């Protein structure tokens, strides 16, 4: 069992947990994830590992409530235990000194961006962060990202914080300004956001990596639930990723697959909340 030692609500519907999982924490590298089950009857949920405290054997996860399983996870409190936690899974992010790196995080996608940004900073990169949310109340980890970045640009859909608009608007302005030129882009967030970022940077010839949040079950490449097309070939996000060249990903295919169980997910979510 994996005991929760700290719980914090970062934004409406978004939570941070520190969890006892010493073996996973000691083996983790930025970019990797875990899969958990809240209880014996729960479905498997893939979540990025955001941080670790090796001396205490702890790891940190951040998640938003979007359905039944994440809702059940959010109902746990300090002292409660998660039934199963498996990891670290997936490939670690390739870290090198690119020069100036623009990291683009959308919504809860800011959480997986954070440990990668820290590693990129340590490797000598200049970091410019673009953080997006629907509104200012939903923005997370702003101070954490600010501590690692030469510049932080915030965008919100409604203009309640930072610039009104999308992360792609800010990224385009940043690239066009060429002060400094952007050498590498990493984007994590909703699929539609990562698609838009990749389409934008393709026109500028800027290498762009994305982290795919596809459906997963076992996390070992056996179930095929996270299948995606990259460079016209079938890939599994859990074992070949989760990061891929954004210019080579077929985002439209993934977005179609993600809607397959939408109606059932809504029914289950409403049922667990008594609606």
N, C-alpha and C positions, 0 to 999 in steps of 0.2 A: 504494500500500500504506500501511496505517495502523499505525505501530509502537507497541507497548506499552512505556511508559517506567517504569511502576510497577504492581506487583500486590500486593494485600493481601487476606488472607482475614479477613472481618469476623465471620463466624460459620460454623458447620458448613454447608457447601454454598453459602455466600454470599460473593461476591468483589467487590472494587473494582479497576477498572483506570483508569489514566490513559493516554490514547491521543493520539498526534499527529494532529491534524485541525484545522489553523489556520483554514481557511475556514469550517468548520462552527461552531467555537468563537466566531468573531468575529460571526457572524450570529445566534447563539442567544439566546433569551429564556426565562425560567422558564416551565415547563409544556410546552415542546416536546420532541420525541423524535427519535431517529434509527433507521434500519434498517441492520443489518449482516449480512454473510455471512462466516463464518469462513474458508471456502475456496470454490473454484469450484464444488464439488458441494454446498455447504451450503444450507440453507434460510434465508430471511430472518427475522431476529429483531428485533422492535421493542423498544427500550430507551429509557427516559427519560435525558436529559442531566442529570446531577446537579450538575455544577460545571464551571468553566473556569479556566484560567490563560492569559490572553490574551497575556502577554508571552512565553510559551513555546509558544504555539499548541497547547495541550493541552485536552482535555475529559475529564470523568470519567463513567464508567458503573458502575452497581452492579447485579448480577444474582444470582439463585439458580439452582442447577442443578435443573431440573425435567424434563428430557428429553434426547434425543440432542444437539440443537444447542447447548443451554446447557452440556451436559457437554463437548462438543468445544471450546467457547469457554473453559471453565475449565482445559483442558489446555495452553493457551498460557502462555508465560512472558515475562518482561521481555526485550525485544529481538526477540520474534516479531512478526509483522505480521498484522493482520486483512485479509482479501482486499478487502472492499468496505465502506464506510461512507457512507451517504447521509443528509443532513439539513441544517439542522434542519427537521423536519416537524411538521405540526399547528399549531394556533393557540396563541399564548402565553396564559397565564393573565391574566384581567382583574384588575388590581391597583388598589385604591383604599382609602381609609381608612374601613372599616366601623365601627370601634370596637373591640369585643372579638371576636376571631376564635378559634374552637376548631378546631385542625387535628387530624385523626384519621388516624393511620397504622397499618396492619396489616401485619406481616411485612415483606417487601421493599418494600411500599408506602410505608414510611417514607422510602425514598430519594427518590422524586419529590416527597414532601411538603417535603423540606428546602429546595430552592432557592425554592420558592413561599413558604414561611414567611419566609425571609430577605427576599424582596421585600415581603411584607406588613408585616414589622417596619419596614422602611425607609420604608414609606408612612405610618407612624405608628400602626399597629394594636397593640393589646395582644394578645399571643399566649398562649393556653393550649394545650398540646400533650397529646394522649392517644395513647400509643404501646402497641400490643399485639403480642404474640407468643405462640407455643404454650408456650414456656418461656423462662427468663431467658437461657439460652445463645444463643438465636436473635435476641435483641433487638439491633438495629443503630442506630448514630448517636445514641445516647442523649446523649452529651456535646455533640454538635453542636446538637441540638435544645434542650438545656438552655440553651445560650449565647444562644438567640434568644427564649426563652420566659419569661414571668412565672411560669409554673407548669408542671411536667411531671408527668403522671399515667401510671404504667406499669401495665398489666394483663397477666397471663399466664394461660393456660388452667389450668395446674397450680399456680399460686400460688408458683412458685419465685422470682419477683421481683415486687415491687410488690403490687398487689391481685389476688386470685384472681377470675377472671371475664373478661368480654368488654369491649371498648371501649365498647359501648353502655351497659353498666351504669355505667361511669364518666361517660359523657356525660350520661346521665339525671340522675345525682346533681348534676353540674355545672350543668345547666340549672335543675333544681328549686331549687338553692341561691340562684340569682339574685344571686350575689355574686362577680363582677358579672354582669349579664344578658348572654347570648350573642347577638351580632348577626349572626354569619355562621359557617357550618360548611363546612370543606373536608375531604373524606374520600377516601383513596386506599388500596387494599388489595384483598383477595379480593372477588369480586363479591358473595358472600353477606354479607360485612361491610358493603360499601357499601349494599347493599339494606337491611340492618337499620338502619344509621344514618339513611338517608333516610326510612324508615318512622317512625322515632322522631321526627325533627325535623319531619316533616309535621304531627304532632299539636300541635306548639308553634308552627307557622307561622314557623320559622326558615329563611331561605334557605340552601340546601345545594347545593354543587357536588361532583361526583365526576369522577374521571378513569378512563375506561373502557379496560381492558386486553384488548380483544377480539383475535381472530385478525387478522393483517394479512399481506399479501404484498407489494404494490408501494408502498403508502403514499401513493398519489396518487388514490384513489377509483375506480380502473379495475377492480380485481378483484372488488370487492364482498364480500371475505372479512370485513370488519369492520362489515358492515351491522348496524344496531341500530334499534330503534323508540324515538323520543323525541317526546312529545306526539302519539302515534299516527301519526307520519310516519317514513318510512325515512330514516335518516341514516347517514353513514359516519364512523366514529370518527377515521379518519386525516385527513380534510379538514374535517369539520364540528366535530371535537373536538380533542383527546381529552376535553375537559371539557364536561360537560352538567349541567343542573339535575337533581339526583338525584330530585326529586319527579316528574319527567316521563319517567324512563327505565323501559323495560320490562325489568327485570332477569331475570325468568323466561325470556324469550325468549333473551337473551344466554347464560344459563347452559345452556340446552338446546343451543344452537349450539356452545358450547365443548366439549361432550362428543362431538361427531361423530367425531373422529379419536382418541379416547382409547385405544382398543385398539391401533391401529397405532402410536401414539406410544410406548406401553409396549413393544411388540415391538422397535421401532427402538432404544429406550433400552437395553433388555436386551442387544440384539445388539452395540451399540458398546462395552458394558462386558464383553462376553464371557460373558454369563450364558445 
